[in-house]
Amino acid sequence: MNRIEKEKAMIVKMIDIYYKKAAHGTIEERDELKAYALKRLRYCKFGNEKSFCSKCPIQCYAPKYKEKIKKVMKYSG
């Protein structure tokens, strides 16, 4: 399994944990965040050579999603 595939699996697990235990969002919000995160990983310019998103020089998340994913990672990580 390459780096991008591992990150995809990890972000899906983290989002599931967050929405199951901490968030009061809807299933639609959870699924929207998953789809967005997976799309960002699929189109990552660095591919399998990427570092952690937080250390990336290119911030590809829109502000709305960036805040959501920060909460997910802080809680689930």
C-alpha positions as a printed Julia matrix, in Angstrom:
77×3 Matrix{Float64}:
   0.0    0.0    0.0
   1.48   3.36  -1.01
   1.58   6.5    1.14
  -1.5    8.13  -0.39
  -3.59   4.98   0.09
  -2.45   4.73   3.72
  -3.35   8.37   4.31
  -6.76   7.86   2.71
  -7.5    4.94   5.02
  -6.24   6.89   8.04
  -8.28  10.03   7.36
 -11.45   7.99   6.86
 -10.88   6.27  10.22
 -10.16   9.58  11.95
 -13.3   11.21  10.55
 -15.39   8.19  11.59
 -13.99   8.31  15.13
 -14.6   12.04  15.42
 -18.17  11.95  14.15
 -19.04   8.89  16.21
 -17.71  10.21  19.52
 -17.23  13.98  19.48
 -19.18  15.72  16.74
 -22.82  16.45  16.65
 -22.87  16.74  12.88
 -25.0   14.86  10.43
 -24.11  11.85   8.34
 -24.19  14.13   5.31
 -21.6   16.46   6.89
 -19.37  13.5    7.73
 -19.64  12.1    4.23
 -19.0   15.51   2.67
 -15.82  15.93   4.73
 -14.63  12.42   3.81
 -15.24  13.04   0.11
 -13.42  16.35   0.25
 -10.41  14.94   2.13
 -10.14  11.97  -0.24
 -10.35  14.27  -3.25
  -7.54  16.45  -1.86
  -5.36  13.37  -1.36
  -6.2   12.0   -4.81
  -5.01  15.23  -6.45
  -2.05  15.88  -4.16
   0.73  17.41  -6.23
   3.41  15.56  -4.25
   1.86  12.11  -4.52
   3.69   9.44  -2.57
   6.47  11.89  -1.75
   4.16  14.11   0.31
   4.8   15.03   3.9
   2.12  15.64   6.5
  -0.51  18.11   5.31
   0.24  20.37   8.27
   3.85  20.73   7.05
   3.01  21.13   3.38
   3.98  24.41   1.67
   0.75  24.21  -0.37
  -2.37  24.42   1.75
  -4.97  22.86  -0.53
  -7.89  22.72   1.93
 -10.49  25.47   1.68
 -10.8   27.4    4.98
 -14.19  25.81   5.77
 -12.76  22.29   5.54
  -9.4   23.18   7.02
 -11.01  24.07  10.35
 -13.12  20.9   10.33
 -10.18  18.64   9.54
  -8.07  20.29  12.25
 -10.75  19.42  14.81
 -10.92  15.85  13.51
  -7.15  15.38  13.67
  -6.83  16.98  17.09
  -9.53  14.73  18.55
  -8.75  11.49  16.7
  -4.98  11.77  16.52
